[in-house]
């Protein structure tokens, strides 16, 4: 995994969620997210991040594992209107799904905390 600070030293990034396989960072200044996964760092806006989540969640992992063919256990994840494409093995798909689940859980938790604090303040 690359060090995100080495790739983008001039950008202030906040870590949203990290696993052993990757990490997702948020840049408030640029209103985007950076995904450090599968050997590359990719920049996504929120809409593209949601499309990535939908594409990863739509992959049937059980069908991939139970497949009897001799084809490779690879999936190509391409998001429309986005420059990034991932070629992922079954294990990488599981790791990406875990990374996205954790990220969206943290974003929801942050929203809940902000909502509660705002209610208490006013």
C-alpha positions, -999 to 999 in steps of 0.1 A, spaced: 0 0 0 13 34 -9 16 62 16 -10 88 7 11 117 20 39 108 -3 15 108 -33 -3 141 -24 19 161 0 1 194 -6 -34 181 2 -48 178 37 -66 145 40 -86 131 69 -87 93 73 -122 80 71 -117 43 74 -87 19 71 -83 -18 68 -53 -40 62 -61 -39 25 -66 -2 20 -78 31 32 -102 59 23 -94 95 30 -116 127 27 -104 160 14 -127 188 25 -108 214 5 -114 195 -28 -148 179 -17 -136 144 -27 -124 111 -14 -92 93 -21 -91 55 -21 -58 38 -15 -65 2 -27 -50 -25 -49 -17 -7 -54 -31 26 -66 -46 58 -52 -78 70 -69 -98 102 -65 -136 100 -64 -163 126 -59 -193 115 -37 -214 105 -67 -186 83 -81 -180 68 -46 -217 58 -45 -214 42 -80 -184 23 -69 -202 10 -38 -232 0 -60 -209 -18 -84 -190 -37 -57 -221 -46 -38 -237 -60 -70 -210 -86 -74 -222 -120 -64 -193 -134 -43 -210 -167 -37 -214 -173 -74 -178 -165 -80 -167 -190 -53 -189 -218 -65 -181 -213 -102 -169 -246 -118 -153 -231 -149 -116 -228 -155 -118 -191 -160 -99 -167 -138 -116 -154 -106 -114 -118 -117 -140 -90 -120 -135 -58 -138 -152 -29 -120 -157 1 -143 -176 31 -132 -194 52 -158 -182 88 -160 -151 79 -139 -115 75 -150 -108 46 -127 -111 9 -134 -104 -20 -110 -94 -55 -119 -101 -74 -87 -97 -110 -75 -124 -125 -54 -104 -118 -22 -99 -82 -33 -136 -78 -39 -143 -90 -4 -116 -65 9 -131 -36 -11 -166 -44 1 -153 -44 37 -135 -10 31 -166 5 16 -189 -8 43 -167 7 70 -164 40 52 -201 44 48 -207 34 84 -182 60 95 -199 87 73 -233 77 88 -219 78 123 -204 113 117 -238 124 104 -256 111 135 -231 127 159 -233 161 141 -271 159 142 -272 151 179 -247 179 187 -266 204 166 -298 195 184 -282 199 218 -267 232 209 -300 248 198 
